[in-house]
Amino acid sequence: MKRNINSRAAGLAALMAVASAMSTIAAQAQTGEATSGRIVRQGGDWVQETTGTLAGARNLRIKADMANVVVRGGGGPEIRYVIHARSHVSSEGDARKQLDAYKVTSYVHGDTASIMGDWQGRRPRHFSADFTISVPREIDLAKIETDGGGVDLEAIAGRVEAETGGGCVRIKDVGGSTSVDTGGGTVELGSIGGDVAAHTGGGSIMIRSAKGKIAADTGGGSIEILSGQQDASVETGGGSISVRQCSGKLSAQTGGGSIDIGDVGGGADMNTGGGSIRLTSAKGAVKAETGSGGIDLYGVPSAIAETGAGGITVKLVNNGAPRANSSLETSAGDVTVYISPDVGVDVRASIEVANGHSIHSDFELQVHSEGGQWDPKMITGEGKINGGGPMLKVRTTTGDIYLRRVSR
């Protein structure tokens, strides 16, 4: 009888051990399997590597303190990660304290896989981490947050949201919309399949291709867009702006840099506190204003242009856009207007201080001069060009005015 009792007790203990093991396996399946290696010396740093695997999920969330994050899509059905935590101190004991205080957790909840790197306690001055994550390309959303490191992401079919306290952001080959916010680093985006919203506190912004609308702003860096398939709105506190192609409407504002725009599929509104403005062509009405700099607008249906000091050159064409009035004004500089034969306008031109300056026209105008020999002379000119049409006002305080015929 005693042997039977002992046998039953041993069997029960074995069943409990199996149940405990199964419970541990189930917990690992829910939270992922993470393995931390030993601490090794690499150059001047102490480094600990943590690796893990999560089941594939529709959404990915990464939140990492003091970390650079690299995400690559197309890596298979599972989510795999490698994390290198680095302590930049000389003492191994101090390094172990720092590395032990950096807690890495990962889990899948519903349709979201999460990977977290949390610093426990007071923030250290000599610590950093690198997250490298491989995910399925078909992920619907990748959301990345880091308080100071950079973000580098490629090959995601869905949406991307990236936020960093000050690091650089590089994202390309994304099927959906992309949102980027960094406290001061540069932003580089390439091949975005949806809308783009990019903000940096002071770095430059580069967008190679976006199929959706673009909204980009920086506290002071430059902005460059190679191709935008819809409307674009860009603003910088003082850097230059360059847009090679925008299929929709364009708004470009800078506190003092130059603006260089290629082809615009709609209207364009450009403003700079002191740089030059140049536009190759626009299908809609154009407005350009600078505190001090030249303005060159080519291939536009109408234009409102004003500069505090600089020349203005405008080429008016008939590209099918609605006809509208134009006004070109500079305080100091020449104004040159090229007019296509299928563009009709009513002209009013004036030079306020015309001593040594004049109106030069390929078209017949009624020109009047006011003022005596010793007084400041004012010259005005009026007339209908190509049968007349919307008003074209041209004014310079001191400079010449040229109205030129454009051959077909």
PAKE-102911 format. One record per residue (C-alpha): residue number from 1; residue in three letters; x, y, z. Coordinates in nm, 3 decimals. Example, Ala and Ser with C-alpha at 12.3 -4.5 7.8 and 13.67 -1.06 7.14 Angstrom:
BEGIN
+-----+-----+---------+---------+---------+
!   i !  aa !    east !   north !      up !
+-----+-----+---------+---------+---------+
!   1 ! ALA !   1.230 !  -0.450 !   0.780 !
!   2 ! SER !   1.367 !  -0.106 !   0.714 !
+-----+-----+---------+---------+---------+
***
This chain:
BEGIN
+-----+-----+---------+---------+---------+
!   i !  aa !    east !   north !      up !
+-----+-----+---------+---------+---------+
!   1 ! MET !   0.000 !   0.000 !   0.000 !
!   2 ! LYS !   0.285 !   0.241 !   0.091 !
!   3 ! ARG !   0.451 !   0.173 !  -0.245 !
!   4 ! ASN !   0.126 !   0.259 !  -0.427 !
!   5 ! ILE !   0.097 !   0.589 !  -0.235 !
!   6 ! ASN !   0.455 !   0.680 !  -0.319 !
!   7 ! SER !   0.393 !   0.588 !  -0.683 !
!   8 ! ARG !   0.082 !   0.803 !  -0.699 !
!   9 ! ALA !   0.270 !   1.095 !  -0.537 !
!  10 ! ALA !   0.551 !   1.064 !  -0.790 !
!  11 ! GLY !   0.297 !   1.055 !  -1.075 !
!  12 ! LEU !   0.122 !   1.364 !  -0.944 !
!  13 ! ALA !   0.454 !   1.545 !  -0.913 !
!  14 ! ALA !   0.535 !   1.453 !  -1.272 !
!  15 ! LEU !   0.199 !   1.582 !  -1.394 !
!  16 ! MET !   0.251 !   1.907 !  -1.205 !
!  17 ! ALA !   0.594 !   1.946 !  -1.360 !
!  18 ! VAL !   0.450 !   1.892 !  -1.709 !
!  19 ! ALA !   0.173 !   2.142 !  -1.641 !
!  20 ! SER !   0.426 !   2.395 !  -1.516 !
!  21 ! ALA !   0.639 !   2.346 !  -1.826 !
!  22 ! MET !   0.336 !   2.385 !  -2.052 !
!  23 ! SER !   0.240 !   2.705 !  -1.867 !
!  24 ! THR !   0.592 !   2.841 !  -1.917 !
!  25 ! ILE !   0.579 !   2.758 !  -2.289 !
!  26 ! ALA !   0.241 !   2.930 !  -2.324 !
!  27 ! ALA !   0.374 !   3.239 !  -2.147 !
!  28 ! GLN !   0.673 !   3.244 !  -2.381 !
!  29 ! ALA !   0.438 !   3.221 !  -2.682 !
!  30 ! GLN !   0.247 !   3.525 !  -2.553 !
!  31 ! THR !   0.547 !   3.739 !  -2.453 !
!  32 ! GLY !   0.800 !   3.614 !  -2.706 !
!  33 ! GLU !   1.127 !   3.439 !  -2.647 !
!  34 ! ALA !   1.407 !   3.680 !  -2.552 !
!  35 ! THR !   1.763 !   3.572 !  -2.481 !
!  36 ! SER !   2.026 !   3.802 !  -2.333 !
!  37 ! GLY !   2.390 !   3.718 !  -2.390 !
!  38 ! ARG !   2.688 !   3.786 !  -2.169 !
!  39 ! ILE !   2.841 !   4.129 !  -2.139 !
!  40 ! VAL !   3.141 !   4.175 !  -2.365 !
!  41 ! ARG !   3.393 !   4.449 !  -2.430 !
!  42 ! GLN !   3.375 !   4.615 !  -2.775 !
!  43 ! GLY !   3.621 !   4.896 !  -2.826 !
!  44 ! GLY !   3.560 !   5.135 !  -2.541 !
!  45 ! ASP !   3.206 !   5.008 !  -2.467 !
!  46 ! TRP !   3.049 !   4.728 !  -2.266 !
!  47 ! VAL !   2.783 !   4.559 !  -2.479 !
!  48 ! GLN !   2.503 !   4.312 !  -2.410 !
!  49 ! GLU !   2.302 !   4.152 !  -2.692 !
!  50 ! THR !   1.937 !   4.053 !  -2.656 !
!  51 ! THR !   1.758 !   3.854 !  -2.927 !
!  52 ! GLY !   1.399 !   3.744 !  -2.958 !
!  53 ! THR !   1.114 !   3.629 !  -3.181 !
!  54 ! LEU !   0.744 !   3.722 !  -3.190 !
!  55 ! ALA !   0.460 !   3.577 !  -3.387 !
!  56 ! GLY !   0.363 !   3.783 !  -3.691 !
!  57 ! ALA !   0.107 !   4.058 !  -3.623 !
!  58 ! ARG !  -0.077 !   4.321 !  -3.827 !
!  59 ! ASN !   0.066 !   4.610 !  -3.626 !
!  60 ! LEU !   0.409 !   4.677 !  -3.479 !
!  61 ! ARG !   0.482 !   4.911 !  -3.191 !
!  62 ! ILE !   0.834 !   4.999 !  -3.080 !
!  63 ! LYS !   0.906 !   5.225 !  -2.785 !
!  64 ! ALA !   1.273 !   5.254 !  -2.693 !
!  65 ! ASP !   1.456 !   5.485 !  -2.454 !
!  66 ! MET !   1.793 !   5.617 !  -2.578 !
!  67 ! ALA !   1.792 !   5.390 !  -2.883 !
!  68 ! ASN !   1.846 !   5.391 !  -3.256 !
!  69 ! VAL !   1.582 !   5.180 !  -3.430 !
!  70 ! VAL !   1.625 !   4.996 !  -3.761 !
!  71 ! VAL !   1.323 !   4.816 !  -3.913 !
!  72 ! ARG !   1.333 !   4.606 !  -4.232 !
!  73 ! GLY !   1.026 !   4.453 !  -4.395 !
!  74 ! GLY !   1.011 !   4.133 !  -4.596 !
!  75 ! GLY !   1.192 !   3.919 !  -4.341 !
!  76 ! GLY !   0.944 !   3.630 !  -4.322 !
!  77 ! PRO !   0.624 !   3.561 !  -4.126 !
!  78 ! GLU !   0.775 !   3.621 !  -3.781 !
!  79 ! ILE !   0.907 !   3.932 !  -3.610 !
!  80 ! ARG !   1.271 !   3.896 !  -3.508 !
!  81 ! TYR !   1.476 !   4.147 !  -3.314 !
!  82 ! VAL !   1.834 !   4.198 !  -3.205 !
!  83 ! ILE !   1.908 !   4.462 !  -2.942 !
!  84 ! HIS !   2.255 !   4.582 !  -2.848 !
!  85 ! ALA !   2.265 !   4.779 !  -2.524 !
!  86 ! ARG !   2.588 !   4.978 !  -2.484 !
!  87 ! SER !   2.740 !   5.128 !  -2.171 !
!  88 ! HIS !   3.006 !   5.389 !  -2.245 !
!  89 ! VAL !   3.184 !   5.368 !  -1.908 !
!  90 ! SER !   3.524 !   5.224 !  -1.819 !
!  91 ! SER !   3.425 !   5.015 !  -1.516 !
!  92 ! GLU !   3.266 !   4.674 !  -1.582 !
!  93 ! GLY !   3.079 !   4.698 !  -1.251 !
!  94 ! ASP !   2.924 !   5.032 !  -1.342 !
!  95 ! ALA !   2.845 !   4.897 !  -1.688 !
!  96 ! ARG !   2.662 !   4.596 !  -1.543 !
!  97 ! LYS !   2.450 !   4.824 !  -1.328 !
!  98 ! GLN !   2.350 !   5.027 !  -1.633 !
!  99 ! LEU !   2.282 !   4.724 !  -1.851 !
! 100 ! ASP !   2.075 !   4.559 !  -1.578 !
! 101 ! ALA !   1.867 !   4.876 !  -1.549 !
! 102 ! TYR !   1.771 !   4.864 !  -1.918 !
! 103 ! LYS !   1.469 !   4.633 !  -1.940 !
! 104 ! VAL !   1.366 !   4.482 !  -2.274 !
! 105 ! THR !   1.016 !   4.337 !  -2.302 !
! 106 ! SER !   0.825 !   4.203 !  -2.601 !
! 107 ! TYR !   0.477 !   4.063 !  -2.640 !
! 108 ! VAL !   0.182 !   4.019 !  -2.876 !
! 109 ! HIS !  -0.156 !   4.150 !  -2.768 !
! 110 ! GLY !  -0.440 !   4.106 !  -3.014 !
! 111 ! ASP !  -0.314 !   4.213 !  -3.356 !
! 112 ! THR !  -0.025 !   4.425 !  -3.220 !
! 113 ! ALA !   0.331 !   4.316 !  -3.152 !
! 114 ! SER !   0.521 !   4.538 !  -2.907 !
! 115 ! ILE !   0.891 !   4.567 !  -2.832 !
! 116 ! MET !   0.994 !   4.795 !  -2.548 !
! 117 ! GLY !   1.326 !   4.915 !  -2.414 !
! 118 ! ASP !   1.270 !   5.096 !  -2.083 !
! 119 ! TRP !   1.528 !   5.258 !  -1.862 !
! 120 ! GLN !   1.458 !   5.194 !  -1.495 !
! 121 ! GLY !   1.551 !   5.477 !  -1.261 !
! 122 ! ARG !   1.753 !   5.792 !  -1.320 !
! 123 ! ARG !   1.869 !   5.839 !  -1.677 !
! 124 ! PRO !   2.239 !   5.772 !  -1.739 !
! 125 ! ARG !   2.469 !   5.998 !  -1.937 !
! 126 ! HIS !   2.682 !   5.727 !  -2.099 !
! 127 ! PHE !   2.439 !   5.473 !  -2.239 !
! 128 ! SER !   2.274 !   5.391 !  -2.572 !
! 129 ! ALA !   2.098 !   5.103 !  -2.749 !
! 130 ! ASP !   2.051 !   4.979 !  -3.105 !
! 131 ! PHE !   1.733 !   4.797 !  -3.208 !
! 132 ! THR !   1.739 !   4.594 !  -3.533 !
! 133 ! ILE !   1.401 !   4.440 !  -3.620 !
! 134 ! SER !   1.292 !   4.221 !  -3.910 !
! 135 ! VAL !   0.917 !   4.217 !  -3.983 !
! 136 ! PRO !   0.674 !   4.087 !  -4.248 !
! 137 ! ARG !   0.632 !   4.339 !  -4.528 !
! 138 ! GLU !   0.251 !   4.313 !  -4.505 !
! 139 ! ILE !   0.234 !   4.492 !  -4.169 !
! 140 ! ASP !  -0.052 !   4.745 !  -4.162 !
! 141 ! LEU !   0.111 !   4.991 !  -3.920 !
! 142 ! ALA !   0.459 !   5.041 !  -3.781 !
! 143 ! LYS !   0.470 !   5.290 !  -3.493 !
! 144 ! ILE !   0.812 !   5.382 !  -3.360 !
! 145 ! GLU !   0.896 !   5.607 !  -3.065 !
! 146 ! THR !   1.242 !   5.687 !  -2.935 !
! 147 ! ASP !   1.336 !   5.978 !  -2.714 !
! 148 ! GLY !   1.672 !   6.054 !  -2.870 !
! 149 ! GLY !   1.797 !   5.806 !  -3.128 !
! 150 ! GLY !   1.746 !   5.779 !  -3.501 !
! 151 ! VAL !   1.492 !   5.580 !  -3.703 !
! 152 ! ASP !   1.573 !   5.385 !  -4.020 !
! 153 ! LEU !   1.287 !   5.193 !  -4.187 !
! 154 ! GLU !   1.237 !   5.021 !  -4.522 !
! 155 ! ALA !   0.988 !   4.798 !  -4.704 !
! 156 ! ILE !   0.655 !   4.827 !  -4.518 !
! 157 ! ALA !   0.327 !   4.785 !  -4.708 !
! 158 ! GLY !   0.117 !   4.980 !  -4.458 !
! 159 ! ARG !   0.143 !   5.307 !  -4.265 !
! 160 ! VAL !   0.440 !   5.438 !  -4.068 !
! 161 ! GLU !   0.448 !   5.672 !  -3.769 !
! 162 ! ALA !   0.791 !   5.769 !  -3.637 !
! 163 ! GLU !   0.876 !   6.002 !  -3.351 !
! 164 ! THR !   1.213 !   6.085 !  -3.198 !
! 165 ! GLY !   1.329 !   6.347 !  -2.954 !
! 166 ! GLY !   1.611 !   6.459 !  -3.178 !
! 167 ! GLY !   1.754 !   6.187 !  -3.400 !
! 168 ! CYS !   1.763 !   6.159 !  -3.777 !
! 169 ! VAL !   1.486 !   5.974 !  -3.964 !
! 170 ! ARG !   1.525 !   5.777 !  -4.286 !
! 171 ! ILE !   1.219 !   5.600 !  -4.433 !
! 172 ! LYS !   1.163 !   5.455 !  -4.779 !
! 173 ! ASP !   0.959 !   5.197 !  -4.972 !
! 174 ! VAL !   0.637 !   5.248 !  -4.772 !
! 175 ! GLY !   0.298 !   5.163 !  -4.922 !
! 176 ! GLY !   0.082 !   5.381 !  -4.698 !
! 177 ! SER !   0.095 !   5.724 !  -4.539 !
! 178 ! THR !   0.398 !   5.834 !  -4.337 !
! 179 ! SER !   0.419 !   6.065 !  -4.038 !
! 180 ! VAL !   0.754 !   6.182 !  -3.898 !
! 181 ! ASP !   0.829 !   6.408 !  -3.602 !
! 182 ! THR !   1.181 !   6.476 !  -3.475 !
! 183 ! GLY !   1.303 !   6.736 !  -3.232 !
! 184 ! GLY !   1.588 !   6.845 !  -3.455 !
! 185 ! GLY !   1.734 !   6.576 !  -3.679 !
! 186 ! THR !   1.725 !   6.547 !  -4.056 !
! 187 ! VAL !   1.439 !   6.369 !  -4.235 !
! 188 ! GLU !   1.487 !   6.168 !  -4.555 !
! 189 ! LEU !   1.186 !   6.000 !  -4.718 !
! 190 ! GLY !   1.176 !   5.798 !  -5.039 !
! 191 ! SER !   0.899 !   5.623 !  -5.228 !
! 192 ! ILE !   0.598 !   5.688 !  -5.001 !
! 193 ! GLY !   0.267 !   5.549 !  -5.129 !
! 194 ! GLY !   0.037 !   5.781 !  -4.933 !
! 195 ! ASP !   0.029 !   6.119 !  -4.761 !
! 196 ! VAL !   0.340 !   6.260 !  -4.594 !
! 197 ! ALA !   0.356 !   6.470 !  -4.276 !
! 198 ! ALA !   0.713 !   6.558 !  -4.177 !
! 199 ! HIS !   0.827 !   6.788 !  -3.897 !
! 200 ! THR !   1.170 !   6.862 !  -3.755 !
! 201 ! GLY !   1.272 !   7.125 !  -3.506 !
! 202 ! GLY !   1.566 !   7.238 !  -3.715 !
! 203 ! GLY !   1.703 !   6.976 !  -3.954 !
! 204 ! SER !   1.665 !   6.947 !  -4.328 !
! 205 ! ILE !   1.385 !   6.752 !  -4.502 !
! 206 ! MET !   1.430 !   6.550 !  -4.822 !
! 207 ! ILE !   1.130 !   6.380 !  -4.991 !
! 208 ! ARG !   1.210 !   6.183 !  -5.304 !
! 209 ! SER !   0.864 !   6.060 !  -5.400 !
! 210 ! ALA !   0.516 !   6.077 !  -5.248 !
! 211 ! LYS !   0.187 !   5.972 !  -5.405 !
! 212 ! GLY !  -0.025 !   6.158 !  -5.152 !
! 213 ! LYS !  -0.037 !   6.510 !  -5.012 !
! 214 ! ILE !   0.278 !   6.653 !  -4.856 !
! 215 ! ALA !   0.299 !   6.870 !  -4.544 !
! 216 ! ALA !   0.658 !   6.941 !  -4.438 !
! 217 ! ASP !   0.798 !   7.198 !  -4.197 !
! 218 ! THR !   1.129 !   7.263 !  -4.022 !
! 219 ! GLY !   1.242 !   7.525 !  -3.777 !
! 220 ! GLY !   1.534 !   7.628 !  -3.995 !
! 221 ! GLY !   1.668 !   7.360 !  -4.230 !
! 222 ! SER !   1.627 !   7.326 !  -4.604 !
! 223 ! ILE !   1.340 !   7.139 !  -4.774 !
! 224 ! GLU !   1.375 !   6.946 !  -5.099 !
! 225 ! ILE !   1.102 !   6.755 !  -5.285 !
! 226 ! LEU !   1.176 !   6.564 !  -5.604 !
! 227 ! SER !   0.825 !   6.439 !  -5.686 !
! 228 ! GLY !   0.486 !   6.499 !  -5.526 !
! 229 ! GLN !   0.173 !   6.361 !  -5.692 !
! 230 ! GLN !  -0.077 !   6.580 !  -5.506 !
! 231 ! ASP !  -0.081 !   6.913 !  -5.318 !
! 232 ! ALA !   0.226 !   7.016 !  -5.119 !
! 233 ! SER !   0.269 !   7.262 !  -4.833 !
! 234 ! VAL !   0.625 !   7.329 !  -4.712 !
! 235 ! GLU !   0.759 !   7.578 !  -4.459 !
! 236 ! THR !   1.098 !   7.650 !  -4.304 !
! 237 ! GLY !   1.208 !   7.913 !  -4.058 !
! 238 ! GLY !   1.504 !   8.017 !  -4.271 !
! 239 ! GLY !   1.634 !   7.749 !  -4.506 !
! 240 ! SER !   1.602 !   7.715 !  -4.881 !
! 241 ! ILE !   1.316 !   7.533 !  -5.057 !
! 242 ! SER !   1.348 !   7.324 !  -5.373 !
! 243 ! VAL !   1.058 !   7.140 !  -5.540 !
! 244 ! ARG !   1.127 !   6.971 !  -5.871 !
! 245 ! GLN !   0.772 !   6.852 !  -5.948 !
! 246 ! CYS !   0.435 !   6.893 !  -5.775 !
! 247 ! SER !   0.121 !   6.767 !  -5.951 !
! 248 ! GLY !  -0.119 !   6.965 !  -5.731 !
! 249 ! LYS !  -0.120 !   7.305 !  -5.563 !
! 250 ! LEU !   0.196 !   7.427 !  -5.393 !
! 251 ! SER !   0.254 !   7.650 !  -5.092 !
! 252 ! ALA !   0.618 !   7.732 !  -5.004 !
! 253 ! GLN !   0.717 !   7.963 !  -4.719 !
! 254 ! THR !   1.063 !   8.042 !  -4.577 !
! 255 ! GLY !   1.186 !   8.304 !  -4.336 !
! 256 ! GLY !   1.482 !   8.396 !  -4.552 !
! 257 ! GLY !   1.608 !   8.130 !  -4.792 !
! 258 ! SER !   1.570 !   8.099 !  -5.167 !
! 259 ! ILE !   1.279 !   7.919 !  -5.336 !
! 260 ! ASP !   1.342 !   7.714 !  -5.651 !
! 261 ! ILE !   1.035 !   7.543 !  -5.799 !
! 262 ! GLY !   1.006 !   7.327 !  -6.111 !
! 263 ! ASP !   0.671 !   7.223 !  -6.263 !
! 264 ! VAL !   0.350 !   7.272 !  -6.063 !
! 265 ! GLY !   0.021 !   7.112 !  -6.168 !
! 266 ! GLY !  -0.194 !   7.375 !  -5.993 !
! 267 ! GLY !  -0.143 !   7.719 !  -5.845 !
! 268 ! ALA !   0.162 !   7.825 !  -5.646 !
! 269 ! ASP !   0.197 !   8.053 !  -5.344 !
! 270 ! MET !   0.560 !   8.135 !  -5.254 !
! 271 ! ASN !   0.695 !   8.368 !  -4.988 !
! 272 ! THR !   1.046 !   8.433 !  -4.852 !
! 273 ! GLY !   1.174 !   8.695 !  -4.615 !
! 274 ! GLY !   1.476 !   8.773 !  -4.828 !
! 275 ! GLY !   1.579 !   8.516 !  -5.089 !
! 276 ! SER !   1.520 !   8.480 !  -5.459 !
! 277 ! ILE !   1.221 !   8.301 !  -5.613 !
! 278 ! ARG !   1.225 !   8.095 !  -5.933 !
! 279 ! LEU !   0.943 !   7.893 !  -6.093 !
! 280 ! THR !   0.962 !   7.692 !  -6.416 !
! 281 ! SER !   0.587 !   7.652 !  -6.480 !
! 282 ! ALA !   0.247 !   7.638 !  -6.312 !
! 283 ! LYS !  -0.099 !   7.544 !  -6.436 !
! 284 ! GLY !  -0.274 !   7.783 !  -6.196 !
! 285 ! ALA !  -0.240 !   8.136 !  -6.063 !
! 286 ! VAL !   0.094 !   8.222 !  -5.905 !
! 287 ! LYS !   0.178 !   8.447 !  -5.611 !
! 288 ! ALA !   0.541 !   8.526 !  -5.522 !
! 289 ! GLU !   0.669 !   8.765 !  -5.259 !
! 290 ! THR !   1.018 !   8.831 !  -5.122 !
! 291 ! GLY !   1.158 !   9.101 !  -4.896 !
! 292 ! SER !   1.469 !   9.136 !  -5.108 !
! 293 ! GLY !   1.559 !   8.923 !  -5.410 !
! 294 ! GLY !   1.483 !   8.856 !  -5.771 !
! 295 ! ILE !   1.168 !   8.680 !  -5.896 !
! 296 ! ASP !   1.161 !   8.466 !  -6.212 !
! 297 ! LEU !   0.828 !   8.308 !  -6.313 !
! 298 ! TYR !   0.813 !   8.121 !  -6.642 !
! 299 ! GLY !   0.512 !   7.956 !  -6.805 !
! 300 ! VAL !   0.234 !   8.093 !  -6.582 !
! 301 ! PRO !  -0.124 !   8.201 !  -6.671 !
! 302 ! SER !  -0.118 !   8.494 !  -6.427 !
! 303 ! ALA !   0.106 !   8.623 !  -6.151 !
! 304 ! ILE !   0.114 !   8.848 !  -5.848 !
! 305 ! ALA !   0.480 !   8.920 !  -5.769 !
! 306 ! GLU !   0.637 !   9.169 !  -5.529 !
! 307 ! THR !   0.995 !   9.224 !  -5.411 !
! 308 ! GLY !   1.148 !   9.492 !  -5.194 !
! 309 ! ALA !   1.461 !   9.508 !  -5.409 !
! 310 ! GLY !   1.530 !   9.297 !  -5.716 !
! 311 ! GLY !   1.429 !   9.237 !  -6.073 !
! 312 ! ILE !   1.114 !   9.054 !  -6.187 !
! 313 ! THR !   1.084 !   8.837 !  -6.497 !
! 314 ! VAL !   0.750 !   8.678 !  -6.591 !
! 315 ! LYS !   0.638 !   8.478 !  -6.893 !
! 316 ! LEU !   0.260 !   8.473 !  -6.941 !
! 317 ! VAL !   0.121 !   8.174 !  -7.135 !
! 318 ! ASN !  -0.220 !   8.028 !  -7.214 !
! 319 ! ASN !  -0.221 !   7.679 !  -7.059 !
! 320 ! GLY !  -0.598 !   7.644 !  -7.021 !
! 321 ! ALA !  -0.617 !   7.783 !  -6.667 !
! 322 ! PRO !  -0.879 !   8.048 !  -6.583 !
! 323 ! ARG !  -0.766 !   8.398 !  -6.679 !
! 324 ! ALA !  -0.692 !   8.638 !  -6.393 !
! 325 ! ASN !  -0.535 !   8.976 !  -6.324 !
! 326 ! SER !  -0.159 !   9.008 !  -6.275 !
! 327 ! SER !   0.042 !   9.255 !  -6.067 !
! 328 ! LEU !   0.423 !   9.287 !  -6.074 !
! 329 ! GLU !   0.593 !   9.533 !  -5.840 !
! 330 ! THR !   0.949 !   9.608 !  -5.726 !
! 331 ! SER !   1.100 !   9.899 !  -5.538 !
! 332 ! ALA !   1.435 !   9.878 !  -5.715 !
! 333 ! GLY !   1.493 !   9.673 !  -6.028 !
! 334 ! ASP !   1.385 !   9.602 !  -6.384 !
! 335 ! VAL !   1.059 !   9.425 !  -6.471 !
! 336 ! THR !   1.044 !   9.210 !  -6.786 !
! 337 ! VAL !   0.722 !   9.049 !  -6.909 !
! 338 ! TYR !   0.712 !   8.799 !  -7.197 !
! 339 ! ILE !   0.360 !   8.767 !  -7.342 !
! 340 ! SER !   0.247 !   8.481 !  -7.565 !
! 341 ! PRO !   0.038 !   8.572 !  -7.874 !
! 342 ! ASP !  -0.268 !   8.388 !  -7.738 !
! 343 ! VAL !  -0.262 !   8.584 !  -7.411 !
! 344 ! GLY !  -0.464 !   8.906 !  -7.411 !
! 345 ! VAL !  -0.416 !   9.165 !  -7.133 !
! 346 ! ASP !  -0.486 !   9.530 !  -7.052 !
! 347 ! VAL !  -0.156 !   9.689 !  -6.949 !
! 348 ! ARG !  -0.089 !   9.962 !  -6.695 !
! 349 ! ALA !   0.284 !  10.021 !  -6.648 !
! 350 ! SER !   0.459 !  10.286 !  -6.438 !
! 351 ! ILE !   0.808 !  10.393 !  -6.336 !
! 352 ! GLU !   0.787 !  10.629 !  -6.038 !
! 353 ! VAL !   1.143 !  10.767 !  -6.052 !
! 354 ! ALA !   1.218 !  10.735 !  -6.421 !
! 355 ! ASN !   1.528 !  10.953 !  -6.451 !
! 356 ! GLY !   1.745 !  10.745 !  -6.682 !
! 357 ! HIS !   1.482 !  10.468 !  -6.710 !
! 358 ! SER !   1.204 !  10.397 !  -6.959 !
! 359 ! ILE !   0.930 !  10.160 !  -7.078 !
! 360 ! HIS !   1.036 !   9.939 !  -7.369 !
! 361 ! SER !   0.752 !   9.759 !  -7.548 !
! 362 ! ASP !   0.713 !   9.533 !  -7.850 !
! 363 ! PHE !   0.345 !   9.634 !  -7.842 !
! 364 ! GLU !   0.176 !   9.964 !  -7.910 !
! 365 ! LEU !   0.122 !  10.159 !  -7.587 !
! 366 ! GLN !   0.024 !  10.513 !  -7.492 !
! 367 ! VAL !   0.322 !  10.642 !  -7.292 !
! 368 ! HIS !   0.308 !  10.956 !  -7.076 !
! 369 ! SER !   0.577 !  11.141 !  -6.887 !
! 370 ! GLU !   0.526 !  11.369 !  -6.586 !
! 371 ! GLY !   0.771 !  11.599 !  -6.406 !
! 372 ! GLY !   1.003 !  11.879 !  -6.504 !
! 373 ! GLN !   1.367 !  11.881 !  -6.603 !
! 374 ! TRP !   1.488 !  11.898 !  -6.245 !
! 375 ! ASP !   1.202 !  11.713 !  -6.078 !
! 376 ! PRO !   1.174 !  11.336 !  -6.044 !
! 377 ! LYS !   1.015 !  11.212 !  -6.362 !
! 378 ! MET !   0.732 !  10.956 !  -6.368 !
! 379 ! ILE !   0.652 !  10.752 !  -6.681 !
! 380 ! THR !   0.329 !  10.557 !  -6.736 !
! 381 ! GLY !   0.211 !  10.338 !  -7.020 !
! 382 ! GLU !  -0.130 !  10.192 !  -7.106 !
! 383 ! GLY !  -0.272 !   9.974 !  -7.381 !
! 384 ! LYS !  -0.439 !   9.655 !  -7.491 !
! 385 ! ILE !  -0.215 !   9.366 !  -7.589 !
! 386 ! ASN !  -0.345 !   9.087 !  -7.814 !
! 387 ! GLY !  -0.698 !   9.229 !  -7.799 !
! 388 ! GLY !  -0.698 !   9.296 !  -7.425 !
! 389 ! GLY !  -0.819 !   9.093 !  -7.133 !
! 390 ! PRO !  -0.740 !   9.071 !  -6.760 !
! 391 ! MET !  -0.541 !   9.356 !  -6.610 !
! 392 ! LEU !  -0.158 !   9.345 !  -6.609 !
! 393 ! LYS !  -0.014 !   9.604 !  -6.369 !
! 394 ! VAL !   0.362 !   9.659 !  -6.379 !
! 395 ! ARG !   0.537 !   9.900 !  -6.144 !
! 396 ! THR !   0.893 !   9.978 !  -6.043 !
! 397 ! THR !   1.013 !  10.268 !  -5.832 !
! 398 ! THR !   1.346 !  10.285 !  -6.010 !
! 399 ! GLY !   1.424 !  10.057 !  -6.305 !
! 400 ! ASP !   1.324 !   9.979 !  -6.662 !
! 401 ! ILE !   1.009 !   9.798 !  -6.782 !
! 402 ! TYR !   1.024 !   9.560 !  -7.080 !
! 403 ! LEU !   0.714 !   9.413 !  -7.251 !
! 404 ! ARG !   0.828 !   9.147 !  -7.495 !
! 405 ! ARG !   0.646 !   8.944 !  -7.759 !
! 406 ! VAL !   0.685 !   8.565 !  -7.744 !
! 407 ! SER !   0.684 !   8.381 !  -8.075 !
! 408 ! ARG !   0.499 !   8.054 !  -8.108 !
+-----+-----+---------+---------+---------+
***
